[in-house]
Amino acid sequence: MKQTMPIEGKFELMSLPYAPDALQPVISAHTLEFHHGKHLAAYVSNLNAALPDSGLEGQPLEQIVLNAQGGILNNAGQILNHNLYFSQFRAPRADNAPEGRLAQAINEEYGSFEAFRDIFAKAGATLFGSGWAWLSADSQGNLRISQEPNAANPIQHGLRPLLTMDVWEHAYYLDYQNRRPDHLAALWQIIDWSVIEQRYNDL
């Protein structure tokens, strides 16, 4: 997994790899403005403010998530989670599905892509409170679906995160109000499977 290093001691807000309106109508530009420009920006600012004299200065983000506790862990975890989340999207496409080695692994583990989607969506829809649904892989390439509360990330369990869906309300409430399952169902249209496949092939 590529390490996210601070620049001159500070982490930076990631740039979106697409235009603010590129994901509409699945995720509106208005939601991105708040989710990326306000929420993620606040996590970055909070982490940078907390790092001096913490003993974690200069460490990559991923290592901070593994070593930190309390507020530093919460903010570092949310940055890592959101960086993975925002970098996995593309413009909506109706016939959106993985290919290659990842598609084969999904079929072997879950029977079909459709069955995988159902299990994954259920993990996101049934997570109580705030958190994340994840598809991850172990070092042998075996796939795992998990629910992670709050700012947790699968790297804390020795897994490689591949795909995630954010089920904090700030991720969807402006567009979907309390209809979390509708939001999760729509996200499949904008997953950039080439990104997910590259994460899997990098194991």
GUVO-166321 format. One line per field, with one value per residue: residue number from 1; residue in three letters; x, y negated, z of N, C-alpha, C in turn. Coordinates in Angstrom, 2 decimals, decimal comma. Layout:
REM residues N
resi: [NUM; ...]
resn: [ala; ...]
n.east: [X; ...]
n.north: [Y; ...]
n.up: [Z; ...]
ca.east: [X; ...]
ca.north: [Y; ...]
ca.up: [Z; ...]
c.east: [X; ...]
c.north: [Y; ...]
c.up: [Z; ...]
REM end
This chain:
REM residues 203
resi: [1; 2; 3; 4; 5; 6; 7; 8; 9; 10; 11; 12; 13; 14; 15; 16; 17; 18; 19; 20; 21; 22; 23; 24; 25; 26; 27; 28; 29; 30; 31; 32; 33; 34; 35; 36; 37; 38; 39; 40; 41; 42; 43; 44; 45; 46; 47; 48; 49; 50; 51; 52; 53; 54; 55; 56; 57; 58; 59; 60; 61; 62; 63; 64; 65; 66; 67; 68; 69; 70; 71; 72; 73; 74; 75; 76; 77; 78; 79; 80; 81; 82; 83; 84; 85; 86; 87; 88; 89; 90; 91; 92; 93; 94; 95; 96; 97; 98; 99; 100; 101; 102; 103; 104; 105; 106; 107; 108; 109; 110; 111; 112; 113; 114; 115; 116; 117; 118; 119; 120; 121; 122; 123; 124; 125; 126; 127; 128; 129; 130; 131; 132; 133; 134; 135; 136; 137; 138; 139; 140; 141; 142; 143; 144; 145; 146; 147; 148; 149; 150; 151; 152; 153; 154; 155; 156; 157; 158; 159; 160; 161; 162; 163; 164; 165; 166; 167; 168; 169; 170; 171; 172; 173; 174; 175; 176; 177; 178; 179; 180; 181; 182; 183; 184; 185; 186; 187; 188; 189; 190; 191; 192; 193; 194; 195; 196; 197; 198; 199; 200; 201; 202; 203]
resn: [met; lys; gln; thr; met; pro; ile; glu; gly; lys; phe; glu; leu; met; ser; leu; pro; tyr; ala; pro; asp; ala; leu; gln; pro; val; ile; ser; ala; his; thr; leu; glu; phe; his; his; gly; lys; his; leu; ala; ala; tyr; val; ser; asn; leu; asn; ala; ala; leu; pro; asp; ser; gly; leu; glu; gly; gln; pro; leu; glu; gln; ile; val; leu; asn; ala; gln; gly; gly; ile; leu; asn; asn; ala; gly; gln; ile; leu; asn; his; asn; leu; tyr; phe; ser; gln; phe; arg; ala; pro; arg; ala; asp; asn; ala; pro; glu; gly; arg; leu; ala; gln; ala; ile; asn; glu; glu; tyr; gly; ser; phe; glu; ala; phe; arg; asp; ile; phe; ala; lys; ala; gly; ala; thr; leu; phe; gly; ser; gly; trp; ala; trp; leu; ser; ala; asp; ser; gln; gly; asn; leu; arg; ile; ser; gln; glu; pro; asn; ala; ala; asn; pro; ile; gln; his; gly; leu; arg; pro; leu; leu; thr; met; asp; val; trp; glu; his; ala; tyr; tyr; leu; asp; tyr; gln; asn; arg; arg; pro; asp; his; leu; ala; ala; leu; trp; gln; ile; ile; asp; trp; ser; val; ile; glu; gln; arg; tyr; asn; asp; leu]
n.east: [0,84; 0,63; 2,43; 1,37; 2,85; 3,78; 4,24; 6,82; 6,30; 3,54; 0,28; -1,61; -4,69; -6,25; -6,46; -9,34; -9,78; -11,41; -13,95; -16,01; -18,72; -18,79; -19,73; -22,42; -25,78; -25,36; -23,62; -23,83; -22,48; -22,79; -22,82; -20,19; -18,78; -19,17; -18,49; -15,89; -14,59; -15,12; -15,58; -13,48; -11,34; -11,31; -10,55; -7,91; -6,78; -7,13; -5,56; -2,98; -2,67; -2,54; -0,28; 2,37; 4,88; 3,83; 5,17; 4,76; 5,46; 6,38; 5,89; 4,43; 0,99; -0,42; 1,04; 0,65; -2,06; -1,89; -0,44; -1,36; -3,56; -6,78; -7,73; -5,86; -5,67; -8,36; -8,63; -6,53; -7,30; -9,73; -8,81; -7,25; -9,25; -11,05; -9,39; -8,98; -11,64; -12,56; -10,86; -11,69; -13,69; -15,58; -17,15; -20,71; -21,77; -23,78; -23,40; -21,49; -18,80; -16,37; -13,31; -11,10; -8,55; -9,55; -12,34; -12,58; -11,78; -13,83; -16,04; -15,30; -15,28; -17,82; -19,72; -21,03; -20,92; -23,22; -24,23; -22,16; -22,43; -24,90; -24,31; -22,32; -23,64; -25,55; -23,90; -23,13; -25,62; -26,60; -24,86; -24,55; -25,01; -22,27; -19,76; -17,96; -18,23; -16,33; -14,41; -11,80; -8,51; -6,55; -3,06; -2,76; -4,55; -7,18; -10,56; -12,39; -15,28; -16,19; -17,50; -16,64; -16,41; -16,87; -13,82; -12,27; -10,06; -9,36; -6,58; -5,79; -6,33; -4,57; -5,17; -5,57; -7,06; -9,53; -11,97; -14,43; -17,35; -18,73; -20,60; -21,17; -23,42; -22,88; -21,93; -24,02; -26,42; -27,34; -28,13; -29,69; -31,10; -32,39; -32,13; -30,20; -29,76; -30,56; -28,65; -26,32; -26,93; -26,87; -24,20; -22,74; -22,74; -20,70; -18,25; -14,84; -13,56; -11,09; -9,30; -9,80; -9,10; -6,38; -5,46; -5,90; -4,25; -1,81; -1,16]
n.north: [1,19; -2,15; -4,70; -7,56; -10,50; -13,19; -16,63; -18,72; -18,34; -18,46; -17,23; -17,22; -18,38; -16,17; -16,40; -16,32; -13,82; -14,44; -16,54; -18,72; -18,31; -15,89; -13,44; -13,51; -12,30; -10,85; -11,54; -14,75; -17,95; -19,75; -18,14; -17,12; -19,49; -20,03; -17,56; -16,85; -19,40; -20,58; -18,69; -16,66; -18,42; -19,55; -17,36; -17,05; -19,50; -19,33; -17,08; -17,96; -20,00; -18,56; -16,93; -18,00; -17,43; -14,96; -12,62; -11,32; -12,70; -13,22; -10,62; -8,32; -8,56; -6,13; -4,67; -6,21; -5,73; -3,10; -3,33; -5,39; -6,90; -7,94; -11,33; -11,89; -9,44; -9,22; -11,41; -10,92; -8,40; -9,04; -10,70; -8,90; -7,02; -8,65; -9,53; -7,14; -6,65; -8,95; -8,77; -6,62; -6,89; -7,59; -9,07; -8,45; -5,19; -2,83; -0,05; 1,01; 2,77; 4,98; 6,36; 8,92; 10,22; 9,45; 9,58; 12,32; 13,24; 12,19; 13,59; 16,20; 16,04; 15,05; 16,02; 14,59; 11,38; 9,92; 11,12; 10,47; 7,64; 7,39; 8,43; 6,68; 4,19; 4,65; 4,79; 2,13; 0,86; 1,86; 1,17; -0,14; -3,45; -5,66; -5,08; -2,77; -0,65; 2,02; 3,55; 5,72; 7,24; 10,08; 10,99; 13,09; 12,61; 13,21; 12,28; 10,00; 8,78; 6,13; 4,35; 1,26; -0,76; -4,30; -5,87; -3,73; -1,45; 1,17; 1,77; 1,88; 4,42; 5,94; 6,11; 5,31; 2,47; 2,17; 1,28; -1,06; -2,24; -5,08; -5,54; -7,50; -10,10; -12,57; -11,96; -11,48; -12,79; -15,30; -14,74; -12,39; -12,35; -10,48; -8,08; -5,83; -3,16; -3,67; -5,48; -3,86; -1,94; -3,46; -4,16; -2,17; -2,80; -4,63; -3,63; -3,36; -0,84; -0,21; -1,44; -0,04; 2,52; 2,13; 1,63; 4,16; 5,74; 4,83; 6,17]
n.up: [0,00; -0,93; 0,71; 2,53; 2,81; 5,02; 4,08; 4,58; 7,27; 7,45; 6,60; 3,55; 2,11; -0,03; -3,60; -5,64; -8,13; -10,29; -11,75; -9,69; -10,30; -11,56; -10,65; -10,47; -11,07; -8,76; -6,60; -5,54; -6,60; -4,56; -2,24; -2,43; -2,08; 0,64; 1,87; 0,99; 0,88; 3,35; 5,58; 5,23; 4,95; 7,49; 9,08; 8,19; 8,95; 11,74; 12,39; 11,65; 13,50; 15,85; 15,75; 16,42; 18,89; 19,49; 19,12; 16,79; 14,61; 11,23; 10,42; 8,05; 6,98; 7,13; 9,00; 11,26; 11,68; 12,51; 14,87; 16,55; 19,05; 20,38; 19,63; 17,60; 16,24; 15,37; 13,57; 11,74; 10,79; 9,53; 7,50; 5,96; 5,27; 3,80; 1,72; 0,29; -0,37; -1,92; -4,10; -5,60; -7,50; -10,54; -13,45; -13,70; -14,77; -16,31; -16,78; -14,91; -13,72; -12,17; -13,66; -14,90; -12,71; -10,20; -10,56; -10,95; -8,40; -6,83; -7,85; -7,13; -4,33; -3,59; -5,32; -7,37; -9,03; -8,55; -6,21; -4,47; -4,44; -3,13; -0,56; 0,27; 0,19; 2,15; 4,38; 4,58; 4,90; 7,29; 9,30; 12,45; 13,43; 12,77; 10,25; 8,14; 5,26; 3,98; 1,38; 1,49; 1,25; 2,18; 2,65; 0,93; -1,04; -0,53; -0,22; 1,88; 3,45; 5,51; 8,37; 9,65; 12,44; 12,95; 12,59; 11,85; 10,08; 7,72; 7,67; 10,25; 11,00; 9,65; 6,95; 3,42; 2,25; -0,27; -1,49; -0,51; 1,24; 2,51; 5,34; 7,13; 8,00; 6,81; 4,33; 2,62; 3,30; 2,35; -0,24; -0,10; 2,22; 4,87; 3,56; 3,42; 2,24; -0,44; -1,31; -1,12; -3,05; -5,36; -5,56; -6,89; -9,56; -9,94; -9,19; -9,80; -11,23; -12,23; -10,52; -8,13; -8,92; -9,41; -6,82; -5,78; -7,40; -6,58; -4,32]
ca.east: [0,00; 1,43; 2,46; 1,02; 3,84; 3,58; 5,12; 7,34; 5,67; 2,09; -0,49; -2,37; -5,99; -6,12; -7,23; -10,25; -9,32; -12,52; -14,63; -16,99; -20,03; -18,59; -20,38; -23,87; -26,59; -25,13; -23,15; -23,93; -21,38; -23,06; -22,32; -18,73; -18,29; -19,15; -17,84; -14,45; -14,06; -15,33; -15,33; -12,13; -10,40; -11,24; -9,73; -6,51; -6,37; -7,07; -4,40; -1,77; -2,57; -2,30; 0,94; 3,58; 5,17; 3,07; 6,02; 4,37; 5,83; 7,16; 5,48; 3,37; -0,37; -0,80; 1,71; -0,03; -3,31; -1,55; 0,24; -1,93; -4,77; -7,56; -8,06; -4,94; -6,12; -9,63; -8,44; -5,70; -8,13; -10,69; -8,10; -6,93; -10,49; -11,60; -8,50; -9,33; -13,02; -12,70; -10,04; -12,20; -14,89; -15,55; -18,48; -21,64; -21,87; -24,81; -22,90; -20,22; -18,45; -14,93; -12,85; -9,80; -8,24; -10,46; -13,65; -12,48; -11,74; -15,19; -16,90; -14,93; -15,61; -19,23; -20,60; -21,28; -20,80; -24,50; -24,29; -21,21; -23,03; -25,95; -23,69; -21,61; -24,63; -26,15; -22,93; -23,22; -26,95; -26,91; -23,89; -25,24; -24,30; -21,35; -18,66; -17,58; -18,24; -15,07; -13,90; -10,36; -7,88; -5,40; -1,81; -2,90; -5,54; -8,53; -11,39; -13,15; -16,19; -16,28; -18,03; -15,68; -17,07; -16,23; -12,67; -11,45; -9,64; -8,92; -5,15; -5,63; -6,50; -3,62; -5,77; -5,36; -8,35; -9,70; -13,18; -15,15; -18,52; -18,83; -21,98; -21,45; -24,51; -22,41; -21,61; -25,19; -27,68; -27,82; -28,73; -30,58; -31,68; -32,13; -32,26; -28,86; -29,70; -30,65; -27,32; -25,40; -27,29; -26,45; -22,74; -22,15; -22,61; -19,55; -17,00; -13,82; -13,04; -9,66; -8,60; -9,94; -8,31; -4,97; -5,19; -5,85; -3,07; -0,62; -0,93]
ca.north: [0,00; -3,36; -5,47; -8,97; -11,19; -14,63; -17,53; -19,68; -18,08; -18,60; -16,53; -18,12; -17,95; -15,58; -16,99; -15,36; -13,48; -14,67; -17,82; -18,62; -17,84; -14,71; -12,25; -13,72; -12,65; -9,93; -12,44; -16,09; -18,88; -20,35; -17,20; -17,10; -20,74; -19,89; -16,32; -16,99; -20,73; -20,98; -17,60; -16,13; -19,51; -19,71; -16,27; -17,36; -20,61; -18,85; -16,20; -18,77; -20,74; -17,65; -16,15; -18,47; -16,88; -13,72; -11,47; -10,74; -13,63; -12,68; -9,28; -8,27; -8,52; -4,75; -4,28; -6,92; -5,01; -1,89; -3,60; -6,48; -6,70; -9,14; -12,26; -11,75; -8,27; -9,51; -12,29; -10,23; -7,36; -9,64; -11,15; -7,72; -6,48; -9,53; -9,51; -5,94; -6,81; -9,93; -8,41; -5,39; -7,20; -8,09; -9,47; -7,31; -4,26; -1,86; 1,33; 0,87; 4,02; 5,28; 7,30; 9,52; 11,02; 9,08; 10,15; 13,76; 13,44; 11,91; 14,72; 17,37; 15,86; 14,71; 16,70; 13,71; 9,97; 9,48; 11,58; 9,62; 6,32; 7,51; 8,61; 5,45; 3,16; 4,96; 4,40; 0,69; 0,43; 2,33; 0,69; -1,05; -4,69; -6,14; -4,19; -2,45; 0,72; 2,22; 4,77; 5,77; 8,51; 10,45; 11,06; 14,14; 12,18; 13,61; 11,09; 9,88; 7,64; 5,82; 3,09; 0,61; -1,91; -5,60; -6,13; -2,52; -1,06; 2,57; 1,98; 2,18; 5,87; 6,58; 6,28; 4,26; 1,93; 2,09; 0,53; -1,46; -3,10; -5,91; -5,61; -8,66; -10,84; -13,69; -11,47; -11,30; -13,34; -16,40; -14,19; -11,25; -12,43; -9,28; -6,89; -5,26; -2,10; -4,23; -6,03; -2,76; -1,30; -4,33; -4,28; -1,20; -3,42; -5,53; -2,99; -3,20; 0,49; -0,14; -1,82; 1,05; 3,62; 1,83; 1,88; 5,61; 6,28; 4,38; 6,99]
ca.up: [0,00; -1,04; 1,93; 2,40; 3,62; 5,23; 3,34; 5,56; 8,56; 7,43; 5,57; 2,70; 1,61; -1,36; -4,70; -6,28; -9,48; -11,21; -11,52; -8,60; -10,77; -12,40; -10,09; -10,43; -9,89; -7,64; -5,55; -6,09; -6,35; -3,25; -1,24; -2,50; -1,51; 2,09; 2,31; 0,74; 1,16; 4,75; 6,53; 5,09; 5,23; 8,95; 9,62; 7,87; 9,82; 13,13; 12,55; 11,61; 14,76; 16,97; 15,59; 17,11; 20,22; 19,70; 18,87; 15,51; 13,55; 10,12; 10,04; 7,03; 7,51; 7,42; 10,22; 12,34; 11,95; 13,24; 16,13; 17,35; 19,83; 20,65; 18,57; 16,47; 15,49; 14,71; 12,42; 10,76; 10,18; 8,62; 6,30; 5,16; 4,73; 2,78; 0,55; -0,46; -0,84; -2,99; -5,26; -6,22; -8,27; -11,90; -13,90; -13,67; -15,90; -15,93; -16,83; -14,21; -13,03; -12,23; -14,66; -14,63; -11,52; -9,11; -10,87; -10,69; -6,95; -6,33; -8,22; -6,35; -2,92; -3,33; -6,27; -8,51; -8,70; -7,99; -4,82; -3,73; -4,23; -2,11; 0,76; 0,61; 0,47; 3,46; 5,41; 4,74; 5,34; 8,64; 10,28; 13,37; 13,65; 11,74; 9,94; 6,78; 4,77; 3,27; 0,76; 1,70; 0,91; 3,00; 1,89; -0,10; -2,02; -0,14; -0,02; 3,12; 3,62; 6,93; 8,87; 10,54; 13,04; 13,09; 11,70; 11,74; 8,74; 7,72; 7,90; 11,67; 11,13; 8,77; 5,64; 2,44; 1,83; -1,72; -1,85; 0,69; 1,19; 3,70; 5,81; 7,96; 7,36; 5,99; 2,99; 1,75; 3,79; 1,51; -1,46; 0,11; 3,57; 5,69; 2,70; 3,25; 1,23; -1,80; -1,60; -1,36; -4,32; -6,45; -5,65; -7,81; -10,89; -10,06; -8,77; -10,83; -10,94; -12,56; -9,29; -7,18; -9,45; -9,21; -5,40; -5,57; -8,08; -5,87; -3,12]
c.east: [0,88; 1,31; 2,15; 1,90; 3,45; 4,60; 5,53; 6,56; 4,17; 1,48; -1,34; -3,72; -5,82; -6,94; -8,13; -9,78; -10,40; -13,14; -15,69; -18,35; -19,95; -19,37; -21,90; -24,57; -26,33; -24,64; -23,12; -22,68; -21,55; -22,56; -20,80; -18,12; -18,17; -18,32; -16,32; -13,92; -14,20; -14,93; -13,91; -11,09; -10,23; -10,40; -8,24; -6,00; -6,20; -5,86; -3,11; -1,57; -2,18; -0,94; 2,17; 3,68; 4,38; 3,96; 5,73; 4,75; 6,68; 6,77; 4,45; 2,01; -0,77; -0,18; 1,08; -1,32; -3,02; -1,04; -0,48; -3,14; -5,54; -7,81; -7,13; -5,35; -7,40; -9,44; -7,59; -6,50; -9,12; -10,02; -7,80; -8,19; -11,02; -10,70; -8,78; -10,70; -13,09; -11,91; -10,56; -13,38; -14,58; -16,97; -19,41; -21,65; -22,79; -24,24; -21,54; -19,91; -16,94; -14,60; -11,60; -9,73; -9,18; -11,84; -13,66; -12,50; -13,12; -16,11; -16,58; -15,37; -17,10; -20,21; -20,88; -21,08; -22,08; -24,64; -23,34; -21,82; -24,09; -25,35; -23,01; -22,58; -25,31; -25,21; -22,98; -24,53; -27,21; -25,89; -24,57; -24,39; -23,40; -20,23; -18,53; -17,83; -17,02; -15,03; -12,39; -9,84; -6,76; -4,19; -1,83; -3,93; -6,96; -9,33; -12,16; -14,04; -16,32; -16,98; -17,01; -16,33; -16,22; -15,08; -11,80; -11,17; -9,14; -7,43; -4,87; -5,81; -5,56; -4,12; -5,43; -6,73; -8,41; -10,82; -13,89; -16,37; -18,67; -20,29; -22,15; -22,52; -24,02; -22,08; -22,82; -26,40; -28,21; -28,53; -29,82; -31,33; -31,38; -32,15; -30,87; -28,83; -29,78; -29,30; -26,33; -25,67; -26,81; -24,94; -22,11; -21,95; -21,31; -18,24; -16,06; -13,11; -11,57; -8,81; -8,63; -9,09; -6,81; -4,57; -5,06; -4,59; -1,77; -0,32; 0,44]
c.north: [-1,24; -4,20; -6,94; -9,76; -12,65; -15,41; -18,65; -19,59; -18,14; -17,76; -17,54; -17,52; -17,40; -16,37; -15,92; -15,08; -13,63; -16,02; -17,65; -18,09; -16,53; -13,49; -12,39; -12,76; -11,76; -10,70; -13,84; -16,90; -19,53; -19,45; -17,16; -18,36; -20,63; -18,69; -16,43; -18,33; -21,19; -19,85; -17,07; -17,21; -19,71; -18,60; -16,55; -18,46; -20,14; -17,95; -17,02; -19,55; -19,84; -16,95; -16,69; -17,93; -15,61; -12,49; -10,79; -11,61; -12,93; -11,29; -9,34; -8,11; -7,11; -4,27; -4,97; -6,20; -3,74; -2,16; -4,55; -6,02; -8,02; -10,00; -12,17; -10,56; -8,57; -10,36; -11,64; -9,15; -7,93; -10,18; -9,97; -7,16; -7,33; -9,60; -8,30; -6,08; -7,75; -9,56; -7,19; -5,63; -7,69; -8,50; -8,25; -6,50; -3,13; -0,44; 1,42; 2,13; 4,24; 6,28; 8,00; 10,31; 10,71; 9,66; 11,65; 14,05; 13,19; 13,09; 15,96; 17,25; 15,73; 15,34; 15,91; 12,27; 9,45; 9,90; 10,77; 8,26; 6,36; 7,61; 7,32; 4,35; 3,39; 4,57; 2,90; 0,24; 0,78; 1,89; -0,36; -2,29; -5,04; -5,14; -3,93; -0,96; 0,88; 3,56; 4,70; 7,13; 8,79; 10,62; 12,14; 13,79; 12,61; 12,37; 11,17; 8,65; 7,39; 4,49; 2,52; -0,64; -3,16; -5,78; -4,91; -2,16; 0,38; 2,78; 2,28; 3,66; 6,63; 6,82; 5,10; 3,73; 1,76; 1,12; 0,15; -2,29; -3,77; -5,98; -6,59; -9,49; -11,98; -13,25; -11,48; -12,14; -14,48; -15,90; -13,17; -11,30; -11,14; -7,99; -6,31; -4,14; -2,61; -4,82; -4,92; -2,08; -2,13; -4,37; -3,31; -1,79; -4,20; -4,90; -2,88; -1,88; 0,64; -0,52; -0,66; 2,25; 3,37; 2,03; 3,38; 6,20; 5,88; 5,19; 7,66]
c.up: [0,00; 0,23; 1,64; 3,36; 3,84; 4,40; 4,28; 6,87; 8,58; 6,32; 4,80; 2,33; 0,20; -2,38; -5,30; -7,70; -10,54; -10,86; -10,42; -9,03; -11,54; -11,93; -10,03; -11,40; -8,67; -6,41; -6,14; -5,80; -4,99; -2,13; -1,25; -1,88; 0,01; 2,54; 2,16; 1,25; 2,59; 5,72; 6,43; 5,39; 6,74; 9,57; 9,37; 8,79; 11,27; 13,36; 12,57; 12,91; 15,92; 16,90; 16,34; 18,54; 20,53; 19,63; 17,54; 14,33; 12,48; 9,69; 8,91; 7,69; 7,94; 8,73; 11,43; 12,70; 12,76; 14,65; 17,08; 18,15; 19,89; 19,44; 17,37; 15,61; 14,73; 13,47; 11,35; 10,04; 9,19; 7,36; 5,39; 4,50; 3,59; 1,55; -0,33; -1,11; -2,04; -4,24; -6,01; -7,16; -9,68; -12,28; -13,96; -14,96; -15,49; -15,83; -16,15; -13,41; -13,13; -13,33; -14,13; -13,34; -10,37; -9,34; -10,59; -9,19; -6,34; -6,63; -7,39; -4,89; -2,67; -4,32; -7,52; -8,06; -8,06; -6,54; -3,94; -3,44; -3,14; -0,71; 1,21; 0,98; 1,82; 4,58; 5,65; 5,33; 6,80; 9,69; 11,15; 13,58; 12,47; 11,49; 8,46; 6,49; 3,86; 2,55; 0,89; 1,26; 1,90; 2,09; 0,82; -1,17; -1,70; 0,25; 1,29; 3,04; 5,11; 7,16; 9,84; 11,11; 12,98; 12,11; 11,50; 10,28; 8,78; 7,92; 9,37; 11,97; 10,20; 7,36; 4,73; 1,99; 0,32; -2,10; -0,56; 0,36; 2,55; 4,13; 6,97; 7,24; 6,48; 4,56; 2,06; 2,12; 2,93; 0,27; -1,19; 1,44; 4,35; 4,88; 2,40; 2,21; -0,20; -2,22; -1,93; -2,70; -5,51; -6,64; -6,64; -9,20; -11,06; -9,55; -9,97; -10,57; -11,33; -11,35; -8,30; -7,62; -9,24; -7,74; -5,13; -6,21; -7,40; -4,62; -3,16]
REM end
